[in-house]
């Protein structure tokens, strides 16, 4: 019962935090982790997602410089089809779209199961000290 209660608290907190992450928080998280990645890892992400750079933010000169460097090093499929009028999306846009959907689904499912766990805690507390009706009535326990 105690372990189930602790699992409920942990799962409820994670579910609420998944649902509470808004777009600006996700962008700052992506920006922070993008700068920590090596160039080889960035290029593999760009190739697998078929995108170039993280965010094209013209307001921040540091981000713009990083984006231009990523764009010059990009080897995604969409770079070769630029002459045909195909525009490469930024990796940030693609990752935000997928992460937003995933966080909503995971948060909702986690919230549902955390409430079923609290139902289990309540049932365990309610019926924990009941005697077995088939047992010998003269027995102590």
N, C-alpha and C positions, 0 to 999 in steps of 0.2 A: 504494500500500500504506500509506503514511504517512497520507494523507488519509482513507482508509477506517478506519484505526485511530483517528484523531481523531474521526471521526463516530461510531464505536462508543462511545468514552468519553463523548462528549456525550449520545448517545441513551440509553446505559445509565444515566447519572446522572439524566436527566430522567424516565426510566421508573421508576426506583427512588423518586424523590421524589414522583411521582404516586401510587404505591402506598403510600407512607409517610404521606401526609396523612391524619390521622385527623379525626374529627368536631369535636373541640374546636379544632383548628388551622383548619379550614374556617370555623367560627363566628367566630373572632377575625379571620380574613381578611375575612369578610363585614362584620363590625362596623366594621372600619377603613375599608373602602372605602365603606360606606353613609354614614358621617359626612362623607366627602369629596364626595359627590354633591350637586348642587343640588336644590332642591325640585321643579323641573320634571322633572329626570331621574328622581327618585324616583317622581313621579306617573306618568310614562310606563312605568316598570318595573311599578308596581302595576297599571296598566290592562292591560298586555300579559300579565301573569301571573295576573291576577284575584285579587289578594291585597292585604292592607293591613299596612303596617309591616314591620319586619325581624324582630325577636324580642321577645316579650312577657316580658321578664325582670324579675320583681318584686324580685329581690335587689339589683339595681343601680339606684339612684334616677335616675342620669343616663340610662341606657338606657330606663328606664320613661318618663321625661319625653319623650325623643325618640320613643318608640313612641306615646304619647298624641298628640303633635303630628302624627305621620304618620297616625294613625287619623282625626284631625279633618280632615286635608287630602285624605284618600283619596277617589278617584272611581271605584273599580273597580266592576264589575258586581255583585259579591257584596254590596256595601253597600246597593244598592237592594233586594235580596232578603232582607235581614236580618229584615224583618217576617214573612217566610214561614218563619222558623226556620232559614234557611241561615246558617251561621257562616263568616266569612271566615278562611281560613288566613293565617298570616303568610308573608311572602315568604321569610323565612329558611328556614322548613320546606320550602317548595317548591324553593328553590334548593339546599338541602342534599341533598334526595333526588336531584335530577338531577345535581348535581355529583359526588356519591359514585359513582353508576353510571358517569358519564363518565370519572372518574379511574381507576376500576378497569379499564374497557375500554381506555382509552388507554395505561395503564401496562402492561397485559398484552400488547397488540399491539406496543408499543414495545420491550418486553423480548424478545419473540419475534424481531423483526427485528434487534435489536442482536446477538443470538447468531448470526443468519445472517451478519451483517457480520463477526463475529470468525471465522466459518468461511471467509469470503472472504479475510480477512487471512492465515489459516493456509495456504490454498491458494496464495495469491500468494507467500508465503515459501517454500513447499515446491517450487513448480515455476518459480520465477523464472529460474534459471540453466541451464535445460535447452536443449540444442541441438535444432534442427529435424532430425529423422531423414531428411528428404528433401533436405537441403542437401548441398553438395559436401563430402565428408569431408576433402579436402585444404585446404579454406578455413580461415583462422585462427579466425574466429568462426562 
